[in-house]
Amino acid sequence: MTMKAMRVHTFGGPEVIQLETIARLQPAADQVLVKIKSIGVNPVDTYIRSGTHAVKPVLPYTPGFDAAGIVQAAGPGVKNLQEGQRVFLTGSITGVYAEYALCNTGQVYPLPDTITFSQGAAIGIPYATAYYALMYRAHTMPGETLMIHGASGAVGVAAIQLARAAGIRVIGTAGSDAGKTLIQETGAEHVLDHSIPDYLDEVMELTNHEGTNVILEMLANVNLAKDLKILSKHGRVVVIGCRGEVCINPRDIMGRDAAVLGMSLFNASDRQKSQIYAAICAGLNNGTLKPVVGKEFSLDEAAEAHQYVLQQGAYGKVVLRVV
């Protein structure tokens, strides 16, 4: 039996992703085979494909970490998942840009009936990244003020929902009308337009000139130097995304006893990931977390999706549909 999969044989631009027919996979002990319905496209997928990411898979490979679908087959010893069950994936053994993906049981979680497959594909990296940044890196506390610099993308939307559920005040920024509307509808108390000069002056006004306690930064090479000037005393910036070098003034950190924190979800321990996804599953089931899907492409349009996900004006999650 065969299946279709997107394959990368050499690192490079989006054009290196090619649709191929390969042998269908079979689950071994403590593994499941998932029939993929929707696939989440993350910026990190593009960095890995280009060869610029610290983590480089062995070539050739099938890209992708996030997906949602139905358990097609379960290997020996699998007790917590059944054939025909709706699930979302937080990784796989074989890559998810395909009709089927082979997974360890720890990479597969039940998908509530209230969440569509496309929404399910928007859970894995975005929600785990937001949770890891908020709770494990910044240690954000209830009552603190959080600013999300670039809040209309998948990670930003997840962070708004997680923060509001935890009693954290949220200020979000976006550069488009659609993005600003999304941020407001998702639950941010204040929405700023980062395409307007001096927009960060509003942050100081909104915080009684004390500054914001935490900033989640999606584009540090553009914003980090400015972020440091609007932090509160003991404030923290978590760098989630960066596409180049940046020059900062360390005095902006020193005078506030502030901290700039890097993060990569790949550094989270297995125990941390287990805790993170337990919290996410609880939020999906109680309705406080609801992924937002932006633009959808077909599986064979993965190259176009890789170009789109890096464009300015991000809105929700970019998804590939498997027909």
Secondary structure, DSSP 8 states (H G I E B T S, - for coil): -EEEEEEESS-SSGGGEEEEEEE-----TTEEEEEEEEEEE-HHHHHHHHT-SS----SSB---SEEEEEEEEE-TT--S--TT-EEEEE--SS-SSBSEEEEEGGGEEE--TTS-HHHHTTTHHHHHHHHIIIIIIS---TT-EEEEES-SBHHHHHHHHHHHHTT-EEEEEESSHHHHHHHHHHT-SEEEETTSTTTTHHHHHHTTTS-EEEEEES-HHHHHHHHGGGEEEEEEEEE----S-----THHHHTTT-EEEE--GGGS-HHHHHHHHHHHHHHHHHTS----EEEEEEGGGHHHHHHHTTSSS--BEEEEE--
